[in-house]
Amino acid sequence: MITSALNYNFKDKTEAAYNLLNLLNIEKDSVISIDGSHSAIYRITGFDYYLKTDNALNRVADICDLFLSLLPEDFILTFIYKIKDTDPDFIENYRSSSKPPHDFKFIKDKKIEDLKSRIIRKVDIYLYATVKSFDLDVALQTSWFAKAGSLFKNRPNAIINHDKSIEKLTNFSRNLSFLSSSFGIKIARLKDKEIFDYLFKELNPGRNIDPPSYDEEDKNYTLRSLLSYSPVYVSKNSLSVGQKNYKLINMHKAPKGINTFGITQLLNFAAKYYFFNYTVAVSFFIPEQERKYKDIRTDANVKRSMSEATIGDYDDYKGLTETEVIENLLKSVAKSSKKFVDVSLSFRVEDDIKKDAETIIQGCKYFSNMEVIDDQLEYLNIFLSYLPGTQHLNFRKKTVSSKEAGCFFPLHQGFTGTSNAPIALLNSRLEPVSLDLFNNLLPAKHANIFGKTRSGKGFMMNGFLTHCLLSSDDIDIVGVDIGGTYEKFTRLFNGNYIDIELEGEYNLNPFPFKKDIVLPSGDYNPEILNFLSHIVAMMVLPNGVPEPNDYTIILRSISSAYDAMTLDENPTFSDVNNVLFNYKEGRDVTDKQRALLFGKNMFRWTDITSPYLNLINRKGTIDLSNRINVFDLQKIKDYPELSKLIFAIIKNLTFKKMYDRSRKVIMFYDECHQFLDDPEIGKLISFLYKTSAKWDVAMYSISQQPSDLLKTQVGRDIIANSGIKIFLHLDIDNVTIDDLAACGLNDKEIATVNNLQTEKGYFSEYFIKFGENSTVIRNEPSSFEYWLYCKSNEDWLVENKINQEYPEKSLKERLEILAERYPHGPYGV
């Protein structure tokens, strides 16, 4: 028999707690309780209330209202919202996401060490769905009770009720998909073994012991006997279970009104004031509606009678107010399809329980005058109400309409990122965010990065590139740099940093060897020819405006130049130029005249006196077999025509990497907006963004502000075809709300972008839109990471000083010296 723990002295309550545990068995992914109730447990991934529009939040409230209104009267829903200040699973996911080469393992080891030293705010949301039944005979279905079947009556009915309860939970699971699809959240039902492990941790908190082996077929013991390893003690100030001390805070007075954010404020005490561990339990009970209506009507009549009884001039205004509230509730339910819902809400505080409990009690006062109490006489009952089957033991319930109750759903959770964690980040609330830039759920893996000068674009990208490279040996990186932002990264990983200059040693002939473009059919690869034709068009088209047959002339000229090559040769621009001068493919004189004009325009690039000859017009081509190839265009910035041509050639040179289906490629372009006003480059970039996804290529365009891209059609195509958008500090005077909206941001996200925080040498925030999800990342590097990714002139001066002081040291050793001496960079000196 279940004994009551309502009246007890403060002492060891292990036996009372054990007797109250309503846990008999686990079967078909359900908890079977001793009183015959059945419960399913779900793990939920929520969404960020702060970044949803008001319309979206109103829709959430309406859907929660509808969901409760459709819930049968024999159901109990309980949300368990857990907040912890550590997340070992996140760190382990990052650790196991890759095995970097031995020479670079120290980078990942340093990152893991840093993560372990930080507060990481972990949020876990669980939902219990309980089908009530107070017929003990239901439990006869289990083998354990079947052995004592002769003690009970109506076993056939018990089996029927059991099967019905299981069926109801199965149907409820299907109905949950409605919530999942409506909110864009993940809801997963726990399996038998997962339920067992979850309940074991709940009943044995803080104990470093493994749960006993779980055998679904072994029914010789009740579930509660398998799970109960920890004694329970209750004092006047706390409840102790195993190694944990708790305070239990209970809702005494419901908030007077809740806005579209629901109870999100109650879920963020730790983020707003200081970090501590606590759990919130919110239960929804659907009572028998007619009986509840009569009870409320009787209560209203009593309060009205008492309020009308006056002594002298005294009026019971409190009684009148409560009566008015009750009448409004009755009218609200009577006029609609709403239901009465009984709601309980409590907090379970651990660690520094006195201080943390006081923080919650005081914080609740600012939540629509909500009142909570340290419910000492109910500690054991409240603790047990955090378990399935005993939610009803929290007797402090408030009756509200389903519309009001829908606002109590605790679904707030920051974007957690991808399942794989090659890049480990923390958001502005210090919650973990895992990023896999090649995640298959993204509609496109391309990205736009916006930020004013010295906002930290290069610092952030150096971090992304480093951890992408460490995560897999099948990722290649090709980039266009302006001024050495990525030189340290490239040289650290033994990459190929190509400093472009007119008299340099590099040969940027864009034409692949013939063997690399010939298809099995003997034809030339049309996509490569198309790309080459745009490069030639940049050199030959007068005013950059093509006539209808121009590209046919250019393509035939390129093909003719290849026809004259062996498989191990590649043509030069001069070879194409000669074909144009002696064009024989034209249908009429007009084509030949047009080809001759092209040849003359091209000659200034290929003539022996051309300053560009050595750079772009030699046989052979640059070796890009290295995993990292970064081109710095800083020294040719004063040659805008050449810069644009080189930019286009670099794109073409990377085609071979793109066509290798066994590789993934990240291509980034610093200050890309400088090249978009050229129509031919625009076509090249647009073509790449629209087609390279099938090659597992991620294109990253880096610019100062959205208008740099939005002013051209190509730029707008780039934004439209990018699944990732990142915003650092912008020049607010030159960025409009319309610009940010054109990038797919809603009004809440726009306000967030305009209020990003930074402190030099310590942290910088940036906003990331990842598919349909978004969050604010707090980029707070360790001292070692700072010196690994930094690039400012002030940084260079300090680095150079250390390099001269310790020339014999390795790069890793010099970085460690810098981190120790200047933990916050030159800004902390």
C-alpha positions in Angstrom: 0.0 0.0 0.0 1.2 3.5 -0.8 1.7 5.5 2.4 1.2 9.3 2.7 4.1 11.5 3.6 2.0 14.5 4.3 2.5 14.4 8.1 6.0 13.5 9.2 8.8 14.5 11.4 11.9 15.8 9.8 14.2 12.7 9.7 15.3 9.9 7.4 12.5 9.4 4.9 14.0 6.7 2.9 11.2 4.2 3.6 8.5 6.8 3.1 10.1 7.8 -0.2 10.4 4.2 -1.3 6.8 3.5 -0.5 5.7 6.5 -2.5 7.7 5.5 -5.6 5.1 4.6 -8.1 7.4 2.6 -10.3 6.6 -1.0 -11.2 8.0 -1.9 -14.6 9.2 -0.6 -18.0 7.5 -2.1 -21.0 7.0 -1.0 -24.6 8.9 2.2 -24.0 6.5 3.1 -21.2 6.8 3.3 -17.4 4.1 1.1 -15.7 3.2 2.4 -12.3 2.0 0.5 -9.3 -1.3 2.4 -9.3 -1.8 1.3 -12.9 -0.9 4.6 -14.6 1.3 4.5 -17.7 3.9 7.1 -18.7 6.0 7.8 -21.8 9.1 10.0 -21.5 10.3 12.3 -24.4 13.4 14.3 -24.9 12.8 17.7 -26.5 15.0 20.1 -28.3 13.3 23.5 -27.9 13.7 26.8 -29.7 15.0 30.3 -28.8 12.0 32.5 -27.7 14.1 35.6 -27.8 14.8 35.3 -31.6 11.2 34.5 -32.6 8.9 37.2 -33.9 5.8 38.2 -31.8 3.6 36.6 -34.4 5.5 33.4 -34.2 5.3 33.4 -30.4 1.5 34.1 -30.5 1.1 31.1 -32.8 3.1 29.0 -30.4 0.8 30.0 -27.5 -2.3 29.3 -29.7 -1.0 25.8 -30.7 -0.2 24.9 -27.0 -3.7 26.1 -26.1 -5.2 23.9 -28.8 -3.0 20.9 -27.8 -4.2 21.1 -24.2 -7.8 21.6 -25.3 -7.6 18.3 -27.2 -6.0 16.4 -24.4 -8.2 13.7 -22.8 -9.2 14.1 -19.1 -7.2 11.1 -18.0 -3.9 12.6 -19.2 -1.1 14.4 -17.2 1.7 16.3 -19.0 4.8 17.2 -17.1 7.8 19.1 -18.4 11.1 18.7 -16.7 13.5 21.5 -17.6 17.0 20.9 -16.3 19.8 23.6 -16.2 23.3 22.5 -15.5 26.6 24.5 -15.5 28.7 21.7 -17.1 28.2 19.7 -20.3 30.6 16.8 -20.5 28.6 15.3 -23.4 29.3 18.4 -25.5 33.0 18.2 -24.8 33.1 14.5 -25.5 31.3 15.1 -28.8 33.9 17.7 -29.8 36.7 15.4 -28.7 35.4 12.4 -30.7 34.5 14.4 -33.8 38.0 14.1 -35.2 41.4 12.7 -34.8 43.8 15.5 -35.9 47.3 14.7 -37.1 49.9 14.2 -34.4 51.7 17.5 -35.2 48.5 19.5 -34.6 46.9 17.5 -31.8 48.1 20.1 -29.4 45.5 22.6 -30.8 42.6 20.3 -30.1 44.0 19.3 -26.7 44.3 23.0 -25.7 40.7 23.6 -26.8 39.4 20.6 -24.7 41.4 21.9 -21.7 39.8 25.3 -22.1 36.2 23.9 -22.5 36.6 21.9 -19.3 37.6 25.0 -17.4 34.5 27.0 -18.5 30.9 27.2 -17.3 28.8 25.6 -20.0 25.1 26.1 -19.5 23.5 22.8 -20.5 19.7 22.7 -20.9 17.8 19.4 -21.1 14.0 19.3 -21.6 12.0 16.2 -20.9 8.2 15.6 -21.2 6.3 13.0 -19.3 2.9 11.9 -20.7 0.9 10.0 -18.1 -2.3 8.1 -18.7 -4.0 8.0 -15.2 -5.5 4.8 -13.8 -6.2 4.1 -10.2 -7.0 0.4 -10.7 -4.2 -1.6 -9.3 -5.4 -4.6 -11.4 -3.9 -2.9 -14.5 -0.5 -3.9 -13.2 -1.4 -7.6 -13.6 -0.2 -7.5 -17.2 3.4 -7.6 -16.0 5.0 -10.9 -15.3 6.0 -9.9 -11.7 2.4 -9.4 -10.7 1.1 -12.3 -12.8 2.8 -14.6 -10.3 0.5 -13.2 -7.7 -2.5 -13.2 -10.0 -4.7 -15.1 -7.6 -4.6 -12.2 -5.2 -6.4 -9.9 -7.6 -9.7 -9.9 -9.4 -10.7 -9.0 -13.0 -7.4 -9.8 -14.5 -8.9 -9.8 -18.0 -10.1 -6.2 -17.5 -6.6 -5.2 -16.2 -5.0 -6.5 -19.4 -7.5 -4.6 -21.5 -6.9 -1.4 -19.6 -3.2 -1.9 -19.9 -3.4 -2.4 -23.6 -5.6 0.7 -24.0 -3.1 2.8 -22.0 -0.3 1.7 -24.2 -2.4 2.4 -27.3 -3.2 5.9 -25.9 0.5 6.7 -25.4 1.2 5.5 -28.9 -1.4 7.8 -30.3 -0.2 10.6 -28.2 3.3 10.1 -29.6 1.8 10.5 -33.1 0.0 13.7 -32.0 3.3 15.1 -30.7 4.5 15.2 -34.3 2.0 18.1 -34.7 3.9 20.1 -32.1 7.3 19.1 -33.6 6.4 20.2 -37.1 4.6 23.4 -36.0 7.5 24.6 -33.8 10.4 23.1 -35.8 11.6 21.2 -32.7 12.8 17.7 -32.2 10.8 15.3 -29.9 12.2 11.8 -29.4 10.6 9.1 -27.2 13.0 7.4 -24.8 13.4 3.7 -25.3 13.2 1.2 -22.4 16.9 1.2 -21.5 17.1 5.0 -21.8 14.1 5.3 -19.4 15.8 3.0 -16.9 19.1 5.1 -17.0 17.2 8.4 -16.8 15.2 7.3 -13.7 18.3 5.9 -12.1 20.1 9.2 -12.4 17.0 11.0 -11.0 16.9 8.8 -7.9 20.7 8.6 -7.3 21.9 12.1 -8.1 25.6 12.9 -7.7 26.6 9.3 -7.1 29.5 8.0 -9.2 28.0 4.6 -9.7 26.8 2.9 -12.8 23.2 1.8 -13.1 22.5 -1.9 -12.7 22.2 -4.0 -15.8 18.7 -3.7 -17.3 17.0 -6.9 -18.3 13.6 -6.5 -19.9 12.7 -10.1 -19.3 13.6 -10.1 -15.6 10.4 -9.3 -13.7 11.5 -10.7 -10.3 11.9 -7.2 -9.0 9.9 -4.1 -9.2 11.4 -1.1 -11.0 11.6 0.9 -7.8 13.6 -1.8 -6.0 16.1 -1.8 -8.9 16.5 2.0 -8.9 16.6 2.8 -5.1 20.2 3.0 -4.1 20.3 6.4 -2.3 18.9 7.2 1.2 16.5 10.2 1.5 16.8 12.6 4.4 14.6 15.6 5.0 15.5 18.5 7.3 13.8 21.8 7.9 16.0 23.5 5.3 16.7 20.8 2.7 16.1 17.4 1.3 19.1 15.1 0.7 19.2 12.3 -1.8 22.5 10.4 -2.2 25.2 13.1 -2.6 22.8 15.9 -3.5 21.1 18.5 -1.3 18.0 20.2 -2.6 15.6 23.0 -1.8 12.1 22.7 -3.3 10.4 26.0 -4.3 6.7 25.8 -5.1 4.3 28.2 -6.9 1.9 29.6 -4.4 0.3 32.3 -6.5 0.1 32.1 -10.3 1.3 35.1 -12.3 -1.4 37.6 -13.1 -0.6 37.6 -16.8 2.0 36.2 -19.2 3.2 37.8 -22.4 4.3 36.0 -25.6 7.6 34.9 -24.0 5.7 32.6 -21.6 7.7 31.5 -18.6 11.0 32.0 -20.4 12.2 34.5 -17.7 11.8 31.7 -15.1 14.2 29.5 -17.2 17.0 32.1 -17.3 17.7 33.1 -13.7 21.1 31.4 -13.9 21.9 33.3 -17.1 20.8 36.7 -15.8 22.3 36.8 -12.3 24.9 34.1 -11.9 25.2 30.5 -12.8 23.7 27.7 -10.7 22.0 24.4 -11.3 18.3 24.1 -11.0 15.3 22.2 -12.5 11.9 23.4 -13.2 8.9 21.1 -13.3 5.6 22.2 -14.9 2.6 19.8 -14.8 -0.7 20.1 -16.6 -3.7 18.1 -15.2 -6.9 17.9 -17.2 -9.7 17.5 -14.6 -13.2 16.4 -15.2 -14.6 19.5 -16.7 -18.2 19.5 -15.4 -17.0 18.8 -11.8 -14.3 21.5 -12.1 -16.9 24.0 -13.3 -19.2 23.3 -10.4 -16.3 23.5 -7.9 -15.1 26.9 -9.3 -18.7 28.2 -9.4 -19.2 27.2 -5.7 -15.8 28.9 -4.8 -16.9 32.1 -6.6 -20.2 32.2 -4.8 -18.5 31.7 -1.4 -16.0 34.5 -2.1 -18.8 36.8 -3.3 -20.8 36.2 -0.1 -17.8 36.8 2.1 -16.9 40.0 0.1 -20.4 41.4 0.5 -20.3 40.9 4.3 -19.0 44.3 5.4 -18.3 45.8 8.8 -18.9 49.6 8.8 -17.3 51.1 5.6 -14.9 48.2 5.0 -15.1 46.4 1.7 -13.1 43.2 1.0 -11.5 44.4 -2.2 -9.2 41.4 -2.3 -12.2 39.1 -2.2 -14.0 41.2 -4.9 -10.9 41.0 -7.1 -10.6 37.2 -6.8 -14.3 36.8 -7.5 -13.8 38.9 -10.7 -10.9 36.7 -11.8 -12.9 33.5 -11.2 -15.9 34.9 -13.2 -13.6 35.9 -16.1 -12.2 32.3 -16.1 -15.6 30.8 -16.2 -16.7 33.1 -19.0 -13.5 32.4 -21.0 -14.1 28.6 -20.9 -17.8 28.8 -21.4 -17.6 30.9 -24.6 -15.0 28.8 -26.3 -13.6 25.4 -26.7 -11.1 26.0 -23.9 -10.7 23.7 -21.0 -9.9 24.1 -17.4 -6.4 23.0 -16.7 -4.7 22.6 -13.3 -1.1 23.7 -13.4 1.6 23.1 -10.8 5.1 24.7 -11.1 8.1 24.1 -8.9 11.8 24.6 -8.8 14.4 22.1 -7.5 17.6 23.9 -6.5 20.9 22.2 -5.8 24.5 23.2 -4.8 24.4 26.5 -3.0 20.8 26.0 -2.1 20.1 28.9 0.2 21.5 31.6 -2.1 20.1 30.0 -5.2 16.7 29.5 -3.7 16.5 33.1 -2.6 17.5 34.2 -6.1 14.5 32.3 -7.5 12.1 33.5 -4.9 13.1 37.1 -5.4 13.2 36.7 -9.2 9.7 35.3 -9.4 8.3 38.5 -7.8 9.3 40.3 -11.0 7.4 37.8 -13.1 3.9 39.3 -13.2 3.7 39.3 -9.3 4.1 35.5 -9.2 4.6 34.2 -5.6 6.6 31.1 -4.7 7.5 29.7 -1.4 10.2 27.5 0.1 7.7 24.6 0.7 9.5 22.8 3.5 6.5 20.7 4.7 6.1 19.3 1.1 9.8 18.6 0.3 9.4 14.9 -0.2 6.1 15.1 -2.2 7.5 17.8 -4.5 10.7 15.8 -5.0 8.7 12.8 -6.0 6.5 14.9 -8.3 9.6 15.1 -10.6 9.1 11.4 -11.4 6.5 9.9 -13.8 3.4 8.5 -12.0 3.8 10.8 -9.0 3.3 14.2 -10.5 0.1 14.5 -8.6 2.0 14.6 -5.2 2.6 18.3 -5.7 -0.7 19.5 -4.3 -0.3 23.2 -5.0 -2.1 23.5 -8.3 -3.7 26.5 -9.9 -6.7 26.3 -12.2 -6.5 28.3 -15.4 -7.9 28.1 -18.9 -6.1 26.1 -21.5 -5.1 29.4 -23.2 -3.3 30.6 -20.1 -1.9 27.2 -19.4 -0.4 27.0 -22.9 1.9 29.9 -22.0 3.5 27.7 -19.3 5.1 25.3 -21.8 8.9 25.5 -21.1 10.2 25.2 -24.6 12.9 27.9 -24.6 16.3 26.6 -25.6 19.0 28.2 -27.6 20.1 26.7 -31.0 22.3 23.7 -30.1 23.8 23.3 -33.6 24.5 20.1 -35.4 24.8 16.6 -34.1 28.5 16.5 -35.0 30.8 19.0 -33.3 34.0 19.7 -35.4 33.6 23.4 -34.3 32.7 23.8 -30.6 31.2 27.2 -29.6 29.3 28.9 -26.8 26.4 31.3 -27.3 25.9 34.5 -25.4 24.2 32.6 -22.5 27.2 30.2 -22.5 25.1 27.4 -23.9 26.9 24.9 -26.2 26.6 25.2 -30.0 28.1 22.5 -32.2 28.8 23.4 -35.9 29.4 21.2 -38.8 29.8 23.4 -41.8 29.1 20.5 -44.2 25.9 19.5 -42.4 23.5 17.8 -44.8 20.5 19.5 -43.3 21.6 22.9 -44.8 19.8 23.8 -48.0 23.2 25.2 -49.2 26.5 25.1 -47.4 27.6 28.5 -48.7 28.0 31.4 -46.3 28.1 35.2 -46.2 30.1 37.0 -43.5 29.6 40.7 -42.8 31.5 42.9 -40.4 33.2 46.3 -40.5 36.9 46.7 -40.6 38.6 45.2 -37.4 35.3 43.6 -36.3 37.0 40.2 -36.1 36.0 38.5 -39.4 39.5 37.1 -40.0 39.9 36.0 -36.4 36.6 34.1 -36.5 37.4 32.5 -39.9 40.8 31.5 -38.8 39.1 29.6 -35.9 36.6 28.0 -38.2 39.2 26.9 -40.8 41.5 25.5 -38.1 38.9 23.3 -36.6 37.5 22.2 -40.0 41.0 21.2 -41.0 41.5 19.3 -37.8 38.1 17.5 -38.1 38.8 15.6 -41.3 41.6 14.8 -43.7 39.2 15.1 -46.7 38.7 18.9 -46.5 40.6 21.2 -48.8 40.8 25.0 -48.4 41.1 27.6 -51.2 41.0 31.3 -50.3 41.5 34.8 -51.6 43.2 37.0 -49.0 43.7 40.8 -48.9 46.7 41.7 -46.7 47.8 38.6 -44.9 44.9 37.8 -42.6 45.2 34.1 -43.3 49.0 33.8 -43.7 49.7 32.5 -40.2 47.0 29.9 -40.5 48.3 28.7 -43.8 51.9 28.5 -42.8 51.0 26.8 -39.5 49.4 23.9 -41.4 52.2 23.8 -44.0 49.8 25.2 -46.6 50.6 27.0 -49.8 50.4 30.8 -49.3 50.7 32.5 -52.7 51.7 36.2 -52.5 50.7 37.4 -56.0 52.9 40.0 -57.7 53.8 40.8 -61.3 57.3 39.4 -61.1 56.5 36.5 -58.9 57.5 32.9 -59.4 53.9 31.7 -59.7 52.3 30.6 -63.0 48.6 31.3 -63.0 47.8 29.8 -66.4 44.1 28.8 -65.9 43.9 26.2 -68.6 43.9 22.6 -67.2 46.0 19.9 -68.9 44.1 18.4 -71.8 43.8 15.0 -70.0 41.9 16.7 -67.2 39.1 18.0 -69.3 38.6 15.2 -71.8 35.5 13.1 -71.0 35.3 9.3 -71.8 33.2 10.3 -74.8 36.2 12.3 -76.2 34.4 15.6 -75.8 35.7 18.4 -73.6 34.0 19.0 -70.3 31.4 21.7 -71.1 31.4 23.1 -67.5 35.1 23.7 -67.6 35.0 25.2 -71.1 32.1 27.5 -70.0 34.2 28.7 -67.0 37.2 29.3 -69.2 35.1 31.2 -71.7 34.1 33.8 -69.1 37.8 34.4 -68.2 38.6 34.9 -71.9 35.6 37.2 -72.2 36.9 39.4 -69.5 40.0 40.0 -71.7 38.4 40.4 -75.1 34.9 41.8 -74.9 34.7 45.6 -75.6 33.0 47.3 -72.7 32.2 43.9 -71.3 29.0 43.6 -73.3 28.6 40.4 -75.4 26.7 40.1 -78.7 24.6 37.0 -79.4 27.4 34.9 -81.0 30.3 36.1 -79.0 30.5 33.1 -76.6 30.3 30.7 -79.5 33.4 32.3 -81.0 35.2 32.2 -77.7 34.3 28.5 -76.9 35.3 27.4 -80.4 38.6 29.2 -80.1 39.4 27.5 -76.7 38.4 24.1 -78.2 40.7 24.7 -81.2 43.6 25.6 -78.9 43.0 22.3 -77.0 42.8 20.3 -80.3 46.4 21.3 -81.0 47.6 20.0 -77.6 48.8 16.5 -76.5 47.0 15.0 -73.5 49.9 16.1 -71.2 49.9 19.7 -72.5 47.8 22.8 -71.8 47.2 25.8 -73.9 48.1 29.4 -73.0 46.3 32.6 -73.6 48.6 33.2 -76.5 47.4 29.9 -78.1 43.8 31.1 -77.8 44.9 34.5 -79.1 46.4 33.0 -82.2 43.2 31.0 -82.9 41.3 34.3 -82.7 43.7 36.0 -85.2 43.3 33.1 -87.6 39.7 32.2 -86.9 38.3 29.6 -89.4 35.2 28.5 -87.6 33.0 31.5 -88.5 29.9 31.0 -90.6 30.3 34.4 -92.2 32.6 37.4 -92.4 31.0 39.0 -89.4 32.2 36.2 -87.1 35.8 36.5 -88.5 35.7 40.2 -88.0 34.5 39.8 -84.4 37.1 37.2 -83.7 39.8 39.5 -85.1 38.6 42.3 -82.7 38.8 39.8 -79.8 42.3 38.9 -80.8 43.4 42.5 -80.8 41.8 43.1 -77.4 43.5 40.0 -76.0 46.9 40.9 -77.5 47.6 43.5 -74.8 47.6 40.6 -72.3 49.7 38.2 -74.3 52.2 40.5 -76.1 55.8 39.9 -75.1 55.9 43.5 -73.7 52.9 42.9 -71.4 53.7 43.3 -67.7 51.3 40.4 -67.1 53.0 37.9 -69.3 55.1 36.1 -66.7 52.2 35.8 -64.3 49.4 34.4 -66.5 50.8 33.3 -69.9 53.2 30.4 -69.4 52.9 26.7 -70.2 52.1 24.5 -67.2 50.2 25.8 -64.2 50.6 26.2 -60.5 50.7 23.1 -58.2 47.6 23.2 -56.0 47.9 19.6 -54.7 48.4 21.0 -51.2 45.3 20.9 -48.9 45.5 24.6 -48.3 46.0 27.2 -51.0 45.5 30.9 -50.2 46.2 33.7 -52.7 47.0 37.2 -51.4 46.1 39.9 -53.9 47.3 42.8 -51.8 50.3 43.6 -54.1 48.1 43.9 -57.2 45.3 45.9 -55.7 46.5 48.9 -57.8 45.8 46.9 -61.0 42.1 46.5 -60.8 41.7 44.8 -64.2 44.4 42.3 -63.3 43.0 41.8 -59.9 39.6 40.8 -61.3 41.2 38.5 -63.9 43.3 36.8 -61.3 40.3 36.4 -59.0 38.5 34.7 -61.9 41.6 32.5 -62.7 41.9 31.4 -59.1 38.3 30.2 -59.2 39.0 28.2 -62.4 42.2 26.7 -61.0 40.2 25.2 -58.1 37.9 23.3 -60.5 40.0 20.2 -60.2 39.6 20.1 -56.5 35.9 20.7 -56.9 35.5 17.8 -59.3 37.1 15.4 -56.9 34.0 13.9 -55.3 36.1 12.3 -52.5 37.0 15.7 -51.2 35.2 18.6 -49.5 36.3 22.1 -50.4 35.9 25.4 -48.5 36.5 28.4 -50.8 36.6 31.8 -49.1 36.9 35.3 -50.7 37.9 38.3 -48.6 36.4 41.6 -49.6 34.6 39.8 -52.5 32.4 42.8 -53.2 35.3 44.5 -55.0 34.9 42.0 -57.9 31.2 41.8 -58.3 30.7 44.9 -60.5 32.4 43.0 -63.4 29.7 41.2 -65.3 31.9 38.3 -66.3 33.1 37.7 -62.7 29.5 38.0 -61.6 28.5 35.2 -63.9 31.4 33.0 -62.7 30.5 33.5 -59.0 26.8 33.1 -59.6 27.5 29.9 -61.5 29.6 28.6 -58.7 27.1 29.4 -56.0 24.3 27.7 -57.9 26.0 24.6 -58.9 28.9 23.8 -56.6 26.7 22.3 -53.9 26.6 19.1 -55.9 30.4 18.9 -55.5 30.3 19.4 -51.7 31.9 22.8 -52.0 31.2 25.6 -49.5 31.7 29.1 -50.8 32.3 31.8 -48.1 32.0 35.5 -49.2 33.4 37.9 -46.8 32.5 41.6 -47.0 32.0 44.6 -44.7 28.2 45.1 -45.0 25.2 43.5 -46.7 24.7 46.5 -49.1 28.1 45.5 -50.7 26.3 42.4 -52.1 22.7 43.7 -52.3 23.6 46.4 -54.8 24.2 43.8 -57.6 22.0 41.0 -58.9 25.0 38.6 -58.4 25.3 39.7 -54.8 21.6 39.1 -54.2 22.0 35.6 -55.8 24.9 34.9 -53.4 22.8 35.8 -50.4 19.8 33.8 -51.7 22.0 30.7 -52.2 23.8 30.8 -48.8 22.6 28.6 -46.0 24.8 30.3 -43.4 24.9 34.1 -42.7 27.2 35.6 -40.0 27.1 39.1 -38.8 29.8 40.7 -36.7 29.8 44.4 -35.7 28.5 46.5 -38.6 28.8 50.1 -39.5 25.3 50.9 -38.2 25.2 54.3 -40.1 25.5 52.4 -43.4 23.3 49.5 -42.7 19.5 49.7 -43.0 16.8 47.4 -41.6 15.8 46.6 -45.2 19.4 45.4 -45.8 19.2 43.0 -42.9 15.7 41.8 -43.8 16.9 41.1 -47.3 19.4 38.7 -45.7 16.5 36.7 -44.2 16.5 38.2 -40.7 13.3 38.9 -38.7 12.8 42.0 -36.6 14.1 40.3 -33.4 17.2 39.1 -35.2 17.8 42.5 -36.7 17.6 44.1 -33.2 20.0 41.5 -31.9 22.6 42.2 -34.7 22.4 45.9 -33.9 23.2 45.2 -30.3 26.2 42.8 -30.4 28.7 43.3 -27.6 32.5 43.3 -27.6 35.5 43.9 -25.4 38.9 44.0 -27.0 41.2 41.2 -25.9 38.4 39.4 -24.0 35.4 38.6 -26.1 33.4 39.5 -29.2 29.8 38.5 -30.1 28.6 37.6 -33.6 25.2 36.5 -34.9 24.9 33.4 -36.9 21.9 32.3 -39.0 22.3 28.6 -39.7 19.5 27.5 -42.1 16.3 28.5 -40.2 18.0 28.6 -36.8 19.9 31.5 -35.3 21.9 32.4 -32.2 24.5 34.8 -30.9 27.9 33.3 -30.4 30.2 34.7 -27.7 33.7 34.4 -29.1 35.8 34.3 -25.9 39.1 32.7 -26.9 41.6 31.2 -24.5 44.9 33.1 -24.4 46.4 30.4 -26.6 43.6 30.6 -29.1 43.9 34.4 -29.2 47.5 34.2 -30.4 46.7 31.3 -32.8 44.0 33.3 -34.7 44.9 37.0 -34.3 46.2 39.3 -37.0 46.0 43.0 -36.1 49.1 45.2 -36.5 49.3 45.5 -32.7 49.4 41.7 -32.5 52.1 41.5 -35.1 54.4 43.9 -33.2 54.1 41.7 -30.0 54.5 38.5 -32.0 57.6 39.8 -33.8 59.2 40.8 -30.5 58.7 37.2 -29.2 60.0 35.7 -32.5 63.2 37.8 -32.2 63.6 36.9 -28.6 63.1 33.1 -29.1 64.2 32.3 -32.8 65.0 28.7 -31.8 61.5 28.0 -30.5 58.8 26.3 -32.4 55.6 28.1 -33.4 53.7 26.1 -30.7 56.3 27.1 -28.1 56.2 30.8 -29.1 52.4 30.8 -29.0 52.5 29.4 -25.4 54.9 32.1 -24.4 52.7 34.8 -25.9 49.6 33.2 -24.1 51.4 33.3 -20.8 52.8 36.8 -21.1 49.9 38.5 -22.9 46.8 36.5 -22.0 44.5 39.2 -23.5 46.7 40.2 -26.4 48.3 43.6 -26.7 45.1 45.2 -25.3 45.8 43.6 -21.9 49.5 44.8 -21.8 
